[in-house]
Amino acid sequence: MSILKLFSGLILCFLIISCVNCERSKNYILEDECNLVVIIPPSDYSNLFKTKGYDPISKEEKFYEDDNRWLDFYKKEIRGRYHC
């Protein structure tokens, strides 16, 4: 029974600690911006979204790297500009 209480306590502590900075995490993600015409499609790395393109306004060439997982959902849909 004491192992169950210890395990339950650890899970509770983890849940409380993991949500302490939810507001900061939300703001970090909301401030992220990627305005890019993709030339080279995203990489196939499992934990890193990495691509190359240019800013459509300034025409400046840019590389974009991000470890936020939400962009990974769209890797198959994002194709390079010169993709056949």
Long-range contacts (C-beta under 8 A, 24 or more apart in sequence): 29-68, 29-70, 32-66, 32-68, 34-64, 34-66, 36-62, 36-64, 37-81, 38-78, 38-79, 38-80, 38-81, 39-80, 39-81, 39-82, 40-80, 41-75, 41-78, 41-79, 41-80, 41-83, 42-71, 42-75, 42-78, 44-75, 46-72, 49-75, 51-78, 53-80, 53-81
